Amino acid sequence: MSQTTATSLGEAKRIVVKIGSALLTDQSNGTLKRDWLKTLIQDIADMRARGQQVILVSSGAIALGRGRLGLPKGALKLEESQAAAAAGQIHLAQAFQDLLQNHEINCAQILLTLDDTETRRRYLNARSTIETLLKLGAVPLINENDTIATTEIRYGDNDRLAARVASMMSADCLVLLSDIDGLYTRPPLEDGAQHIARVEEITPAIEAMAGDAGSELSRGGMKTKIEAGKIAVGAGCSMVIGSGHVIHPLKAIEEGARATWFVAHSNPHTERKRWIAGHLQSLGTLHIDAGALNALEQGKSLLPAGITQVDGTFERGDAIAIVDAHAQEVARGLAAYSNTAATAIMGRNSNEIEQVLGYRGRAEMVHRDDLVLKKRTS
Ligand code: GLU
């Protein structure tokens, strides 16, 4: 087993847990399954006590809200499900907040749209907010912002949203709690269906096993779970699909309950650096002085003070090249400012940023987490 990626819950450092609607709500009356949720929260409190960080992605807003608003069973119109999400989300968050508070853990709600994880400028914002919450000891509770997302701009299922969150937050383990305990060679109720415990690579044969969406009450069937697996594994994050039909579902997985592990063969840190260094087209150049180069070589962030010239047209979150006084590329990174703002604050002290730009931005021009140094050839 690799040293660098988590393939058991016990060894993961940062875990995203996705909870499906069917687990959280009683389908007969649309109410929350509080007793079950209590056991899940106990598992999370135990993980936190061991020093593991947990991010929750919970479905259930629409399922909870439709009952409260008296909407009929069956398919809802878009505006009805948006209204249901608005009414349900508040109860969902309240339940998590109450139960986490019993363990003296703060809960913080974040509602994301597709744009927040796909557009780099917004991605940097969401990432640093969630990072700050984790640092402050809170458990982020995430859902899609169903109330404003229209069909074209929504994920629609929380499996892929959770995988995007795992990738964005460099998590090393994603848990999809589902109403099924993993992937089977064919639909589980059919004769000869065999459970698969470990997927080393998501091949077309594995994808074919997923069948069509809709094997569950919630939106995402096995298909969206495999899609989520591709996103997670590609970001160096292992993923496990496990049953949520038991109490203490995370503890159960940890203790070896039947589940399917999708194994990442890299780690989030390496994959993020590879993404920044190789996959993004750089849209501009920052020229830096010798002092800044020295700081970068020591693993520090790039501050505006060390920048001598800004070339190109770029926005916050875009990839840029960083060159030394001889115009040699020394690093690549994601810019925290647009070229216009960067030009205005270059050579300045970080505490002058607010005065120059008129708003309080980030202290760094390129944060060290968003920076990859080039290997020296000479
Ligand atoms: N965001 C939806 C909700 O909270 C659930 C999407 C899904 O089932 O994956 O109701």
Residues whose N, C-alpha, C, O or C-beta is under 5 A from the ligand:
A	BS01	LIG	S21 S58 S59 G60 A61 I62 A63 N143 E144 G156 D157 N158 D159 S218 R219 G220
